[in-house]
Amino acid sequence: MVDLTILQQTLSIVFNDPSLLKQALTHSSYSHENPGLAPASNERLEFLGDAVLGMIAAEKLYNESSKLNEGEMTKLRAVLINKDALAHKARAIKLGEYLYLGVGERASGGQRKAANLARALEALIAAIYIDQGLDKTSKIISKLFERELQNLPSTGAEADYKSRIQEYLQARQSIPSYHTIEVTGPDHKKQFTVEVRVGDSILGRGTGKNKKAAEVEAARLALQQLPVDFTP
């Protein structure tokens, strides 16, 4: 049997109803192979967890990013809680080690599949919400996404400038590409220079303390210079 004590310690929580936690970690393949013995799969909890996570993320964006408009908050919420982001968070707490999987699903690496991990994390959030209430659930989500929430201004800029230039160029049957052309400075204080290009044309060049920041700056400068009738 899976020992769920360490997972609860990682989350700083003790379930009042341990069966909820087990259900959150039960894949449908395990339920199908163990009828009458295993709890129901985590699919219903996943449905609820998706809604709870979306609501809490929206509230945090609203309260902590007062300068963002509705469209920007929608984009940021998608960045925070898309399936890849959830799978990444699930891996960070080693959630795959606790999943109840059918024999075939486990043999095919089901404990590492992004879809299984993301769904299990959503189900886990729902289980916490039912067992502990909204306040505790919100605190756990804040802890899980602490780094992303602290970096909301830069995340917002990335979602804005890079998506805007992407949309601009796609409307003209082109796709931007980003190229690191220079890295300077010591290891603890590097400076990256990145160009955004379409084909061989350089649209903008930006610098930043990491590649992502330099890409955002390059996209920002490119948007300032692109004419309305630009054609590559």
C-alpha positions as YAML, in Angstrom:
chain: A
units: angstrom
residues:
- id: 1
  name: MET
  ca: [0.00, 0.00, 0.00]
- id: 2
  name: VAL
  ca: [1.06, 3.58, -0.65]
- id: 3
  name: ASP
  ca: [2.09, 5.54, 2.46]
- id: 4
  name: LEU
  ca: [0.52, 8.99, 2.12]
- id: 5
  name: THR
  ca: [2.06, 10.42, 5.28]
- id: 6
  name: ILE
  ca: [4.98, 12.10, 3.52]
- id: 7
  name: LEU
  ca: [2.70, 13.69, 0.93]
- id: 8
  name: GLN
  ca: [0.59, 15.19, 3.72]
- id: 9
  name: GLN
  ca: [3.73, 16.45, 5.45]
- id: 10
  name: THR
  ca: [4.86, 18.06, 2.19]
- id: 11
  name: LEU
  ca: [1.54, 19.87, 1.95]
- id: 12
  name: SER
  ca: [1.49, 20.71, 5.70]
- id: 13
  name: ILE
  ca: [-1.89, 19.06, 6.07]
- id: 14
  name: VAL
  ca: [-3.51, 16.10, 7.82]
- id: 15
  name: PHE
  ca: [-6.71, 14.90, 6.21]
- id: 16
  name: ASN
  ca: [-9.73, 14.51, 8.45]
- id: 17
  name: ASP
  ca: [-11.07, 12.01, 5.90]
- id: 18
  name: PRO
  ca: [-8.13, 10.02, 4.47]
- id: 19
  name: SER
  ca: [-10.44, 8.32, 1.97]
- id: 20
  name: LEU
  ca: [-10.74, 11.63, 0.12]
- id: 21
  name: LEU
  ca: [-6.98, 11.78, -0.32]
- id: 22
  name: LYS
  ca: [-6.87, 8.21, -1.60]
- id: 23
  name: GLN
  ca: [-9.67, 8.90, -4.06]
- id: 24
  name: ALA
  ca: [-7.84, 11.97, -5.36]
- id: 25
  name: LEU
  ca: [-4.87, 9.76, -6.21]
- id: 26
  name: THR
  ca: [-6.86, 6.91, -7.78]
- id: 27
  name: HIS
  ca: [-6.64, 6.64, -11.55]
- id: 28
  name: SER
  ca: [-9.60, 5.16, -13.40]
- id: 29
  name: SER
  ca: [-7.46, 2.21, -14.50]
- id: 30
  name: TYR
  ca: [-6.99, 1.19, -10.87]
- id: 31
  name: SER
  ca: [-10.70, 1.44, -10.13]
- id: 32
  name: HIS
  ca: [-11.56, -0.68, -13.16]
- id: 33
  name: GLU
  ca: [-9.11, -3.40, -12.16]
- id: 34
  name: ASN
  ca: [-10.26, -3.46, -8.54]
- id: 35
  name: PRO
  ca: [-14.06, -3.18, -8.58]
- id: 36
  name: GLY
  ca: [-15.60, -3.10, -5.14]
- id: 37
  name: LEU
  ca: [-12.22, -2.76, -3.43]
- id: 38
  name: ALA
  ca: [-10.80, 0.50, -4.75]
- id: 39
  name: PRO
  ca: [-12.42, 3.90, -4.22]
- id: 40
  name: ALA
  ca: [-14.05, 5.69, -7.11]
- id: 41
  name: SER
  ca: [-11.56, 7.25, -9.53]
- id: 42
  name: ASN
  ca: [-10.44, 10.84, -9.17]
- id: 43
  name: GLU
  ca: [-12.39, 12.06, -12.22]
- id: 44
  name: ARG
  ca: [-15.23, 13.76, -10.29]
- id: 45
  name: LEU
  ca: [-12.76, 15.37, -7.91]
- id: 46
  name: GLU
  ca: [-10.74, 16.55, -10.89]
- id: 47
  name: PHE
  ca: [-13.81, 18.38, -12.23]
- id: 48
  name: LEU
  ca: [-14.30, 20.19, -8.93]
- id: 49
  name: GLY
  ca: [-10.59, 20.87, -8.46]
- id: 50
  name: ASP
  ca: [-10.35, 22.55, -11.86]
- id: 51
  name: ALA
  ca: [-13.09, 24.99, -10.83]
- id: 52
  name: VAL
  ca: [-11.62, 25.63, -7.36]
- id: 53
  name: LEU
  ca: [-8.13, 26.22, -8.75]
- id: 54
  name: GLY
  ca: [-9.47, 28.56, -11.42]
- id: 55
  name: MET
  ca: [-11.41, 30.57, -8.87]
- id: 56
  name: ILE
  ca: [-8.49, 30.92, -6.44]
- id: 57
  name: ALA
  ca: [-6.06, 31.82, -9.23]
- id: 58
  name: ALA
  ca: [-8.48, 34.44, -10.55]
- id: 59
  name: GLU
  ca: [-8.89, 35.95, -7.08]
- id: 60
  name: LYS
  ca: [-5.14, 36.17, -6.54]
- id: 61
  name: LEU
  ca: [-4.60, 37.78, -9.94]
- id: 62
  name: TYR
  ca: [-7.35, 40.29, -9.20]
- id: 63
  name: ASN
  ca: [-5.98, 41.19, -5.77]
- id: 64
  name: GLU
  ca: [-2.25, 41.16, -6.55]
- id: 65
  name: SER
  ca: [-2.18, 42.63, -10.08]
- id: 66
  name: SER
  ca: [-4.36, 45.73, -9.95]
- id: 67
  name: LYS
  ca: [-2.95, 47.14, -13.20]
- id: 68
  name: LEU
  ca: [-3.94, 44.16, -15.34]
- id: 69
  name: ASN
  ca: [-7.09, 44.25, -17.43]
- id: 70
  name: GLU
  ca: [-9.47, 41.33, -17.95]
- id: 71
  name: GLY
  ca: [-7.70, 40.02, -21.04]
- id: 72
  name: GLU
  ca: [-4.29, 40.13, -19.37]
- id: 73
  name: MET
  ca: [-5.59, 38.36, -16.28]
- id: 74
  name: THR
  ca: [-7.17, 35.66, -18.46]
- id: 75
  name: LYS
  ca: [-3.83, 35.06, -20.20]
- id: 76
  name: LEU
  ca: [-1.96, 34.95, -16.91]
- id: 77
  name: ARG
  ca: [-4.41, 32.50, -15.38]
- id: 78
  name: ALA
  ca: [-3.88, 30.22, -18.37]
- id: 79
  name: VAL
  ca: [-0.10, 30.47, -17.88]
- id: 80
  name: LEU
  ca: [-0.40, 29.67, -14.18]
- id: 81
  name: ILE
  ca: [-2.75, 26.69, -14.34]
- id: 82
  name: ASN
  ca: [-2.44, 25.06, -17.76]
- id: 83
  name: LYS
  ca: [-1.89, 21.30, -17.84]
- id: 84
  name: ASP
  ca: [1.89, 21.55, -18.31]
- id: 85
  name: ALA
  ca: [2.21, 23.95, -15.38]
- id: 86
  name: LEU
  ca: [0.11, 21.67, -13.18]
- id: 87
  name: ALA
  ca: [2.14, 18.61, -14.17]
- id: 88
  name: HIS
  ca: [5.32, 20.51, -13.29]
- id: 89
  name: LYS
  ca: [3.93, 21.33, -9.84]
- id: 90
  name: ALA
  ca: [2.83, 17.73, -9.37]
- id: 91
  name: ARG
  ca: [6.37, 16.54, -10.13]
- id: 92
  name: ALA
  ca: [7.76, 19.05, -7.63]
- id: 93
  name: ILE
  ca: [5.84, 17.34, -4.81]
- id: 94
  name: LYS
  ca: [6.52, 13.86, -6.30]
- id: 95
  name: LEU
  ca: [2.83, 13.22, -6.76]
- id: 96
  name: GLY
  ca: [3.44, 10.45, -9.28]
- id: 97
  name: GLU
  ca: [4.92, 8.27, -6.54]
- id: 98
  name: TYR
  ca: [1.56, 8.22, -4.74]
- id: 99
  name: LEU
  ca: [-0.78, 7.47, -7.65]
- id: 100
  name: TYR
  ca: [-2.91, 4.32, -7.61]
- id: 101
  name: LEU
  ca: [-2.60, 3.02, -11.18]
- id: 102
  name: GLY
  ca: [-3.75, -0.10, -12.96]
- id: 103
  name: VAL
  ca: [-1.12, -2.65, -13.95]
- id: 104
  name: GLY
  ca: [-1.08, -1.61, -17.60]
- id: 105
  name: GLU
  ca: [-1.07, 2.09, -16.87]
- id: 106
  name: ARG
  ca: [1.85, 1.76, -14.47]
- id: 107
  name: ALA
  ca: [3.77, -0.42, -16.91]
- id: 108
  name: SER
  ca: [3.41, 2.28, -19.57]
- id: 109
  name: GLY
  ca: [4.86, 4.93, -17.24]
- id: 110
  name: GLY
  ca: [1.55, 6.36, -16.08]
- id: 111
  name: GLN
  ca: [3.11, 7.83, -12.94]
- id: 112
  name: ARG
  ca: [5.17, 10.15, -15.17]
- id: 113
  name: LYS
  ca: [2.50, 11.15, -17.71]
- id: 114
  name: ALA
  ca: [1.74, 14.87, -17.66]
- id: 115
  name: ALA
  ca: [-2.01, 14.33, -18.09]
- id: 116
  name: ASN
  ca: [-2.22, 11.93, -15.13]
- id: 117
  name: LEU
  ca: [-0.17, 14.27, -12.93]
- id: 118
  name: ALA
  ca: [-2.16, 17.39, -13.81]
- id: 119
  name: ARG
  ca: [-5.49, 15.64, -13.24]
- id: 120
  name: ALA
  ca: [-4.32, 14.18, -9.94]
- id: 121
  name: LEU
  ca: [-3.21, 17.60, -8.72]
- id: 122
  name: GLU
  ca: [-6.61, 19.08, -9.59]
- id: 123
  name: ALA
  ca: [-8.30, 16.19, -7.77]
- id: 124
  name: LEU
  ca: [-6.01, 16.70, -4.78]
- id: 125
  name: ILE
  ca: [-6.98, 20.38, -4.64]
- id: 126
  name: ALA
  ca: [-10.65, 19.39, -4.63]
- id: 127
  name: ALA
  ca: [-10.05, 16.86, -1.84]
- id: 128
  name: ILE
  ca: [-8.31, 19.53, 0.26]
- id: 129
  name: TYR
  ca: [-11.15, 21.95, -0.43]
- id: 130
  name: ILE
  ca: [-13.79, 19.44, 0.71]
- id: 131
  name: ASP
  ca: [-11.79, 18.28, 3.73]
- id: 132
  name: GLN
  ca: [-10.22, 21.54, 4.93]
- id: 133
  name: GLY
  ca: [-12.16, 24.41, 3.37]
- id: 134
  name: LEU
  ca: [-11.39, 27.28, 1.05]
- id: 135
  name: ASP
  ca: [-8.91, 29.16, 3.26]
- id: 136
  name: LYS
  ca: [-6.55, 26.20, 3.69]
- id: 137
  name: THR
  ca: [-6.83, 25.33, 0.00]
- id: 138
  name: SER
  ca: [-5.94, 28.89, -0.95]
- id: 139
  name: LYS
  ca: [-2.87, 28.82, 1.32]
- id: 140
  name: ILE
  ca: [-1.64, 25.56, -0.22]
- id: 141
  name: ILE
  ca: [-2.11, 26.89, -3.76]
- id: 142
  name: SER
  ca: [-0.24, 30.07, -2.78]
- id: 143
  name: LYS
  ca: [2.64, 27.93, -1.54]
- id: 144
  name: LEU
  ca: [2.68, 25.75, -4.65]
- id: 145
  name: PHE
  ca: [2.65, 28.72, -7.02]
- id: 146
  name: GLU
  ca: [4.67, 31.11, -4.83]
- id: 147
  name: ARG
  ca: [7.40, 31.80, -7.39]
- id: 148
  name: GLU
  ca: [4.97, 32.38, -10.26]
- id: 149
  name: LEU
  ca: [2.78, 34.69, -8.18]
- id: 150
  name: GLN
  ca: [5.83, 36.72, -7.10]
- id: 151
  name: ASN
  ca: [6.85, 37.15, -10.75]
- id: 152
  name: LEU
  ca: [3.46, 38.21, -12.06]
- id: 153
  name: PRO
  ca: [4.61, 41.55, -13.52]
- id: 154
  name: SER
  ca: [7.28, 39.94, -15.71]
- id: 155
  name: THR
  ca: [4.99, 37.03, -16.57]
- id: 156
  name: GLY
  ca: [2.37, 39.52, -17.63]
- id: 157
  name: ALA
  ca: [4.82, 41.39, -19.83]
- id: 158
  name: GLU
  ca: [5.87, 38.15, -21.46]
- id: 159
  name: ALA
  ca: [2.29, 37.10, -22.11]
- id: 160
  name: ASP
  ca: [1.53, 40.56, -23.51]
- id: 161
  name: TYR
  ca: [4.48, 41.58, -25.72]
- id: 162
  name: LYS
  ca: [5.38, 38.15, -27.06]
- id: 163
  name: SER
  ca: [1.79, 37.16, -27.77]
- id: 164
  name: ARG
  ca: [1.09, 40.51, -29.45]
- id: 165
  name: ILE
  ca: [4.00, 40.19, -31.85]
- id: 166
  name: GLN
  ca: [3.06, 36.56, -32.48]
- id: 167
  name: GLU
  ca: [-0.50, 37.58, -33.38]
- id: 168
  name: TYR
  ca: [0.74, 40.51, -35.49]
- id: 169
  name: LEU
  ca: [3.03, 38.33, -37.59]
- id: 170
  name: GLN
  ca: [0.69, 35.36, -37.87]
- id: 171
  name: ALA
  ca: [-1.87, 37.70, -39.40]
- id: 172
  name: ARG
  ca: [0.76, 38.32, -42.07]
- id: 173
  name: GLN
  ca: [1.63, 34.63, -42.55]
- id: 174
  name: SER
  ca: [4.89, 34.91, -40.60]
- id: 175
  name: ILE
  ca: [6.25, 33.50, -37.34]
- id: 176
  name: PRO
  ca: [8.80, 35.24, -35.08]
- id: 177
  name: SER
  ca: [11.89, 33.44, -33.83]
- id: 178
  name: TYR
  ca: [14.16, 34.38, -30.94]
- id: 179
  name: HIS
  ca: [17.95, 34.07, -31.10]
- id: 180
  name: THR
  ca: [20.47, 34.56, -28.30]
- id: 181
  name: ILE
  ca: [23.36, 36.45, -29.87]
- id: 182
  name: GLU
  ca: [25.46, 37.32, -26.82]
- id: 183
  name: VAL
  ca: [25.92, 36.37, -23.16]
- id: 184
  name: THR
  ca: [28.18, 38.56, -21.05]
- id: 185
  name: GLY
  ca: [29.09, 39.01, -17.39]
- id: 186
  name: PRO
  ca: [30.07, 36.64, -14.56]
- id: 187
  name: ASP
  ca: [28.01, 33.56, -13.76]
- id: 188
  name: HIS
  ca: [26.14, 35.27, -10.92]
- id: 189
  name: LYS
  ca: [25.27, 38.34, -13.01]
- id: 190
  name: LYS
  ca: [24.91, 37.35, -16.65]
- id: 191
  name: GLN
  ca: [23.47, 39.64, -19.30]
- id: 192
  name: PHE
  ca: [21.66, 38.11, -22.27]
- id: 193
  name: THR
  ca: [21.11, 39.77, -25.65]
- id: 194
  name: VAL
  ca: [18.37, 38.33, -27.84]
- id: 195
  name: GLU
  ca: [17.11, 39.23, -31.32]
- id: 196
  name: VAL
  ca: [13.58, 38.59, -32.53]
- id: 197
  name: ARG
  ca: [13.55, 37.87, -36.25]
- id: 198
  name: VAL
  ca: [11.26, 36.92, -39.06]
- id: 199
  name: GLY
  ca: [13.25, 35.15, -41.74]
- id: 200
  name: ASP
  ca: [16.54, 37.06, -42.01]
- id: 201
  name: SER
  ca: [15.02, 40.36, -40.87]
- id: 202
  name: ILE
  ca: [15.86, 41.57, -37.36]
- id: 203
  name: LEU
  ca: [12.77, 43.16, -35.83]
- id: 204
  name: GLY
  ca: [14.12, 43.99, -32.38]
- id: 205
  name: ARG
  ca: [17.03, 43.39, -30.03]
- id: 206
  name: GLY
  ca: [16.68, 43.24, -26.26]
- id: 207
  name: THR
  ca: [18.82, 42.58, -23.21]
- id: 208
  name: GLY
  ca: [17.94, 41.11, -19.84]
- id: 209
  name: LYS
  ca: [19.21, 39.18, -16.84]
- id: 210
  name: ASN
  ca: [17.95, 35.94, -18.40]
- id: 211
  name: LYS
  ca: [16.86, 34.75, -21.84]
- id: 212
  name: LYS
  ca: [13.16, 35.17, -21.10]
- id: 213
  name: ALA
  ca: [13.55, 38.77, -19.99]
- id: 214
  name: ALA
  ca: [15.67, 39.56, -23.05]
- id: 215
  name: GLU
  ca: [13.06, 37.99, -25.34]
- id: 216
  name: VAL
  ca: [10.33, 40.13, -23.76]
- id: 217
  name: GLU
  ca: [12.40, 43.29, -24.24]
- id: 218
  name: ALA
  ca: [13.16, 42.35, -27.86]
- id: 219
  name: ALA
  ca: [9.46, 41.81, -28.54]
- id: 220
  name: ARG
  ca: [8.57, 45.11, -26.85]
- id: 221
  name: LEU
  ca: [11.06, 47.08, -28.97]
- id: 222
  name: ALA
  ca: [9.99, 45.27, -32.13]
- id: 223
  name: LEU
  ca: [6.34, 46.20, -31.56]
- id: 224
  name: GLN
  ca: [7.32, 49.87, -31.29]
- id: 225
  name: GLN
  ca: [9.02, 49.79, -34.67]
- id: 226
  name: LEU
  ca: [6.78, 47.59, -36.80]
- id: 227
  name: PRO
  ca: [4.77, 49.57, -39.37]
- id: 228
  name: VAL
  ca: [1.11, 48.74, -39.78]
- id: 229
  name: ASP
  ca: [1.73, 47.57, -43.35]
- id: 230
  name: PHE
  ca: [4.85, 45.54, -42.44]
- id: 231
  name: THR
  ca: [5.48, 42.62, -44.80]
- id: 232
  name: PRO
  ca: [8.50, 40.29, -44.43]
...
